[in-house]
Amino acid sequence: MDRAALNELTKSNLIEFVLALEARHAVEMAALRQRIAELERRVGLNSGNSGKPPSSNGLKKPLRTGNLRQPSGKQSGE
């Protein structure tokens, strides 16, 4: 709707127009939030937590955990 048409609207019609516009934007925002959540879920998938083959992981290697063994205090070889 162009500016000239908006100037012709009465106050009540203008309020209805703005409320309808707000409702439409709310529906669009909900759809976009749902799409973002789905895309973020897909980005988090890799061969370790889905049925994808390891070759689909790309060049990014998973982080390696360090040595989980605690030193015993004994000398080696004993």
N, C-alpha and C positions, 0 to 999 in steps of 0.2 A: 504494500500500500504506500503510495507516495505522500509527500507532505501536504499537498493540496487536498487530497482526499481526507487526510487526518484532520485538517483544519475544518472540514465540513461536518465532522461528527459532533454529536451532542456529548455532554459530559458523561451521561450514563452509557452511551454507546462506546465512548472512548475507554471507560472503565471495563466494560465487557470485553473489548478488544484486547486490552492489556492482560486481563485475567486469562483469556483464551491463549494468548501468546505465552504466558507464564506456564500454563498447564502443558502446552506443547513442548516447551523447553525442559520441563521436569521429566517428561516421558523420554525425550532424547538423551538427557543426562543419565537416566537410569539405564538405558540401553548401552550407552558408552561406558558406564562403570562396569556393567556386566562383561562387555567385550574386553576391557582392560584386565579384569580379573582372569578371564579365560586365557588371554595372551601371556599374562604373568605366570599362570600355571604351566603353560606350554614351554616357556623359556626355562623353567626350573626342571624340566624333564631331561634325563640322560639315561645311559644304559644301565646305571646302577639302580634307578628307581622306576623303571618302566620296561616295556618289552622291546625297546629299541636296541639294535645291534651296536656294539662298541664303535664300529666304523662311522656311525652317525653322530658321534660326539664332537666331531670337528677337531680343530687343532688345540683346543683348550684341554689340558690334562687336569684330572682331579687332584686336589691338594693331598699330599701325603702326610700321614700322621707320623709323629716322631716315635722314638723308641719308648714303649710303654713299660719296659722292665726297669725295676728299681735296682740300683747297685747293692750287692750283698755285703760289701766291705771286705770280702775274702780276696786274696791275691789270685790271679789267674793261674790255672794249672793245678790248683789244689782242690 
